[in-house]
Amino acid sequence: MNTLHTKWKGPTLLLALSALVLLFFACGQAETTEPEIVTLRVAVPTFPNSLDASVAAERNAQNVSWQLFDSLVWANEQNVIEPALAERWDVSEDGREYTFFLREGVDFHNGEPFNADAVVFSWERGIQPHIEWSDRWARAESVERVDEYTVRISTAEPDPLLLGVMAQHWNMVPPLYTQEVGDDGFGAAPVGTGPFQFVEWVREDRVVLERNDSYWREGLPLVDRVVFRPIPESSTRMAAIQTGEIDIVNRLSFEQADALERVNDVDVVTYPIDRVFYIAFNNLTTGIDQPTMDPRVRRAMNYAVDRQAIIDSLFGGRAQLSTGLMTSSNLGYDPSVEPFPFDPDRARELLAEAGYPDGFEIGFAAPAGAYTNFEQVAEAVQGYLAEVGIVTDLDIIESGRFWDLEAEKQLPPLFGDSWSERSGESLPRLRGALGGWDASFSAWSDPVIDDLLDRISVTIDQDERAALYRELHRYMQDDPPFIYLYVPETFEAVRSNVRDYIPRAAEDYFLMFTSLD
């Protein structure tokens, strides 16, 4: 024993004690090391105009913003309506009054309580004319507080799509914060009850969101942080997914998706979407007194464009010719309505009948970088119209500015765009694009269309509603408010470690279910 004690004296003892101290601190550091932050990186092809879901102008801006919010109800992957911030609801016998019983104990990200007052405030704000999607909020005639966690919502007539529209557009907002910062301030730094909360928005560079640890859906979301990167050029998005800089990219071309099939650690996602592409006519502002006011001219322009050639050359044939503003999956789609054939001779005949044998000149615009190959589509349409004497001055406009001008109804008499729909019915899309002055992104008004849409809106019986859709479908072929283009498939890509990224037919997605291996 003495020998053993002797060996631990002097410098040897000091070295041993030093080693023990180092080991202790090393263990302590290991125990207190911060857990790794799991970050999901998503590329979007457009610059959001706002992060307020009631103001976000198009699908990509909405996809970013809706990660922050909840509505009273939720539409699942099969478009079945489920409870969200409302735990349940009752509907009156006449179908015009809904009583919602709200989820208790939910707070907004800033600590304000979610309650009936927040619902009433959100609706009163949402119906204001300067809110982009005010027509969706205005489907309700009144929203009243019954008690702290009960609201009564009334409609002028039975509304078969009310719950679906609420799920898509009624983002609940905190009254105190929203009034404090104003609508512009709210759009720049929003607060909701959703699975993620806002961190920062560096314009044209990134939007950063972080996990809401107090989210009412227990166990969600599954990642700590989401970073959205606006990358307008699809080739740059493709390079970013290849190098691992980005985890999810969308709106790739067919050729890019085909190339990515052969890239290690990248999976291609392909699916048909409920989105219609078109060239819109304007009869509200810039199109007044233009030749396009004549339906013969509008039919001629549909005959003039070889849309199948555009589909074959730009999309590898992976799209369907559009016959209206409905898709084949929508209620009331009429398969007997055939696409306009490519017939430039018939186009010239109609132009001559309308008094324009030599054609005419007209303004034309399209958004930049918003949709796959859409600038090339617009250029192809320009070329086909020129062959029948219609000369267009095509202006490719930065997408955020384009949608601002569209909302202000100040785009040229012709403009290219598209519209997706999440509800399974085309009524919201038809209202949005053909609602005249009452709809933010509409450039067209027609009393026949208005009457049919009004009747569809209050018809509860599904078969009767489908019959009205078919009548409208046929009318819009005879008197087209658009050059109908195509209904595409879409191509996206994810890194192979991404799990449960489930985009829907309207290209929308909810990242609370998505995780990374």
N, C-alpha and C positions, 0 to 999 in steps of 0.2 A: 504493500500500500504506500510506503514512504517513497519508493521509487516512482510510483505513479504520480504522487503529489509533486515530486521534484521536477518531473518532466513538464508540468504545467506552470512553472514559475518563469518569471523574467519575460523576455521578448516574445517567447512562444505564447504565453498567456495573453499578451496584448494583441497579437495577431488573431488569436482565436476569438477574443471579444469583439474585435473589429469585424471579423467575418460574420459573427452572430448579429451585430448591429445592421450590417448591410443586408443580411438575409431578412431581418425584420422589416426594414424599409421597403425592400423589394416586394415582400408579401403584401405589405400595406398598400403599395402602389397598385399591385395586381387587383386587389380587392376593390379599390376606388376608381379604377379605370372606367371612363365613360363608355357606355355601350355604343356600338357602331350605329350611326344614323343611316337608315335604309332610305335611299332616295330614288324615286322613279322619275325618269327624264323623258318628256314627251315633246315631240316636235309638232308644231301646228303651222299650216301654210299661210296664215294670214295674221296681221297685227290686230289684236282685239281693239274695238273702238271703246269698249267699256267692260268692266268686270261686274256690273250690275246685270243680273239675268233678265230684268225687265227692259233693259236698254241694249243689251248685246245684240248686234245687228245680224249676225249669221251664225251658222252651226258651230264653227270653231270657237268663236268668242263665247257662245253659250256653253260649249263643253268645258271651257275653262271656268266660267263663272258658276255653273251649277254644282261644282265640287264643294262650293262654300255654303250652299243653301239647301233648305227643305221646303216642301209645300205641305199642305194639309193632307194630301193623298199622294200616293206613289204608283206609277205604272211599272209593273215588272216586265221581264223579258218577253212575255207573251201578251203584253198590253192589258193585262188584268189589273184593275184598280185595287190597291191595298191601302191599309191605314198608314199614315206617316205621322205628322204632327197632330193630326186628329186620330184618336184611337178608334172611333166609330162614328156613324152618322145615321140619321133617320131622314126619310123623304116623305113629304106629304102625299096624300092620295092624288091630288091634281098635278103632282110632279113639279111644282113651282117653288117649293120651300124645303130647304135642307137645314137640318139642325146638326151641327158638328160638336162633338164632345172632345175637348182638346187634351193632349197629353200633358200631365202635370210634371213639374220638376225639371223642365227643359229651360236652359238659359242660352241667350245669344253669346257669341264669342267674347263680347265685351262685358258680360255679366248681367246685362239687362234680362229680365224674365220674359219668357215667351208666354203670352196669355191672350185673352180675347181682345184686349186693347191693341195688341200688336197686329192681330188679324185685321181689325177694323182700319187701323192706320195704314197697313200695307195695301189694302184695297182702295182706300181713299186716295192714296198716292198713285197707285197703279192706273187709275182711270183718268189721270190728268193727261191732256192732249200731248204734252211734250214727251211723255213716256212712249218709247217706240212700240211696245206691244200693248198699248192701252185698250185696243179693241178686244184683247183676250180677257182682260180684267173686267171690261164693261159688259161681258156676258151676264154678269150679276147685276140686278137692278138695285139691290141694297144688301149691306152687310151690317148686322146689328149685334151688339154685345147683349147676351142674356144674363150671364154672370161671369165670373173671372175666367172660367174654363169652358164656356159654352158660347157659340155664336150661331146666329140664324142668317142664312144666305137665301135671298129670294131672287127669282128670275121673272121677267115679264110674261114669258111663255115657257112651257116645258122645254128643256134643253137636253137632248140626248147625249151631247158631247161635253157637258159642263165639267164633269169630274176629270175627263181626259185632258181638257184644256187647263184645268187647275194644276194637274200634275206636271204639265209641261211649262207653265208660264207664271204661276202664282208663287213667287219666291217671297218668303216671309222676311221682313226687315225690322230692325229695332227702332222704335219711334224716336227716342231721345237722341241717339247718335245720328240718325238720318237727318233729323231737323238741325242738329248742331253743325254738320259738315255740308249740308245741301246735297242736291242730286249729283252734281258734278264731282264733289268730294267723295260721295258715297261710291260712285262708279270707279273712282281711282283707288279707293281703299275700303272695300266692302266688308260688312259684318253680317254673318248669318248664323244659322244653327247647325250647319252641315258638317260632314265628316272631316273636312279640312278647314283651316282658318288662314286668313291672309297674312303674309309676311312682307312681301315687297313686290312692286311692279316697276321694273326698269324698262321704260318704253323702248320698243323695237329690239329688246335684248332678252328679257326673261320675266316670267311671273313665278313667284315662289310661294308655295302654300305649305303649311305644316299640319301635322295630325292634331285633331281636336280630341284631347284625352278625356273630355267629358261627354263625348257623343252619346246620344241616347240609344243608338243601336249598339248593344254591348259587343265588344270584341272588334269593332270596326273603327277606323280603317286599318288596313294591314301593313301599310308602309308609313314611315315617319314624315316623309317630305315628298312633295311633288314639285318638279321644276318644269314649266312649260317654256319652250324655246320657239319663238316665231322664226321659221325658215321658209321664205317664200319660194325659193328655187327647189324644185323637186330633185334635181341632181345633187344638190347640197344635202337635202334630207337623206337621199340614198347613201351618200358617202358617210353621213353621220351614223347611220345604223350599222354600216359595215365596220367602221372603226370602233364601235362600242361607245361613242360619245353620247348616243341617244338610245333609249330602250324601246320606244314606240314611234313609228312614223305612219302617216296616212297620205291618201291622195297621190299615190305613185302611178306612173304610167304602166301600161301592160308590159312594155319592153323592160322597164326597170324591175318590175315584179318577177318577170321571167329570169332576169339575170341574178336576182337575189336568191332564187331557188337553189342556186349552186354555191351559195356562200355559207361557210360553216358558222354555226352559232346564230343564224338568223332564220326565222320562220316567216313565211308569207301567209297573209290572211286575205282571203278573197270572199266576197259575198255580194248578192244583188241588193241594191238599195232602193228605198222609196223616195227617189229624187227625180224631178223632171227638169231638164234643161230646155231653154227656150230663148227666143229673141222677142222681147216685149214691144208692143206698140203703146204710144202715149196719146190719149185723147182728152187729157185733163189740162195740160200746160203746154209743153213745147211742141206737141203733135197737133195742136188745134190748127185747122186750115191747111194741114199737110195732105198730100195725096193719100196717105195711109188712113185717112178718115173713111175712105171708100172701101167696103168689104171686098170688092173685086180686086182691088190692089193688094189687099192683105192675102187673099187666096192666091193671087199671082205670085207673090213672094214666097209662099209655101211651095208652090210648084217649081219655083226657080232653083231651089237648093237641093243638091244631091246629098241627102243626109246619110244614105247607106255608104256612099264613098267616104264620107267623113268618118263614120264608125269604123269602116274597114282599115282606113289608113292611119288613124290616130289612136284607135282603141283595140286593134287586133280583132275586130268583129265582136268584141265583148260588150255589146249594148243592144237595146231594142229601140226600134223607131217609135217615137211618141205619137199618140193620136189625140192628145189633149193634155189637160193638167191633172189627169188621173193616171195611176199605174195599175197594172193587171191585178195587184193584190188588194186594191181599194174597193170598198163596197160600191156597187152600182157601175163598175167599169163595164162598158159595152164592147165586147169583142167584135161585133159586126161593124164597128166604125174602123175603117181602114186608113192607114197612113196616106198622106198626100204622096202620090208618086212623083218622081223626078220627071218633069215635062216642061222644058223651057219654051217649047212652041205654044203650049196652052197658056203659059205665063205671059208671053207676048200678046196673045189674043185678048186676054183679060185686061192687060194694061191698055191696049188700044181701045177696047170697049169703054174703059173708064176715062178716056181722053188723054192718055199718056203714051202714044205710039212710040215716042222717042225716049221714053223713060223720064227720070227726074233725079235731082240730087237731094240728099237727106243726111242728117247727122246720125252717128252711131257710136255707142260706147260699150266697153266691156271691162270687168275688173281684172287687175293684174295679179297673177299668182294665186288666185282664190281656188281655182278648180283645175284638175288635171287637164293639161293641153288646151285649156279654154281660149287662150289667146290665139292659138292656131285654128281652133274652131271658128272664132270670130273672123279671122282673116280669110278662111275658106268661104264662109257665108258672104263676106264682102266680094270675093271673086265671083261667086255664082250670080249674085245680084247684078254685078257689073255686066255679065254676059247677056242680060236681058235689058240693059240700058239704065239700071238703077245704080247711080254712083253714090257711094257712102264715104263720108269722112270719118274713118274709124279712129277713136280715141281710147287707148288702153290706159285706164286710170288706176292709181294705187287703190287697193281694195277698200281700205278704211274711208278714204275720201269718196270713193264710188258709192258706198252705202249711205254716207251722209247726204250726198246729192240725191240718191234715190229716195231717201226719207223726206227730203225737201221738195221732191218732185221736179228736180231741175236737171235731170239727165236729158240727153238728146231724144228725139222722137223714136229712135230705135235704141234698145240696149239689151245686152245679153246677160242672163242670170240663171239661177236655178232655185228650186225650192224643195226641201225635204219635209216629210211629215211623219210624226211619231205615233199618231192616233189610230192608224189603220183605215181612216176615212180621209177623203180629200177636202172636206168642208173647210177646215182651218186654212189650208193652202189656197183654196179658191177664194175665200174671203180675203186673205192677206194680199193676194195678187190682183184681185178684181173688185175690191171693196171701195173703189173710188176715193173720195176725200176722207172717208172714215178709216182707212187702213194705211198705215205708215208707208208701206212699200208697194202700194198699188199705184199704177199709172193709167188705169182703165176703168170706165164706168159704162154699164149697159143696163137699161131698165128691165130687159127680159132676163138677163143673168141675175140682177138684183132680186127679182121676184122669185126665181127658182131657188136661189140661195136662202131667201127668207122662208120659203116653204120647207126646204130641207131642214132648216135650223129648228123647226118646231114640230117636225114629224117624228113621233116616237116609234111607230111601227117600222121595223127594219125593212120589210119588203116594200112598203110604200116609199120609204126614203130611197131605196135602191132604184125604184122606178123613176123618181125625180132626178137622181144622178144621171141615169141613162138619157133622159130627155135633155138635160143640160149638156151632156157629152156630145150628142148629135148636133145640138144648136151651135156649140163652139167649133164644130167642124165646118158648118155652113157660113158662120160669121166669126172667123178666128181673131181673137185678140192677141195672138202670138204667132210667130213662126215656130212650129213645134219641132224640136230637135230629137232628143233621145233620152232614154232611161238607162243609165249605165250600171255595170258592175263596178265595184271599187276594189282597189288593191292597197293593202297596208302591209307593214312588216313589223315584227317584234324580235327582240333578242330572245334566244332560246331559254333564258332563265326567267322570263316573264310568265307568270301564272294567272289564269282567270281574267285575262283582258277579253271582254265580251262586247264588242261593238254591235249596235243594233242597225236595223234597216235604214234608219234616218241618219246614220253615221254618228249617233250620240253614244256616250259611254259614261259609266260611273266608276271611278277608280277606287272607291272604298273597298271593293272586292278583290282588287288586283294586288299581287304580291311578287316578290323577287326571291328566287332560290339563292 
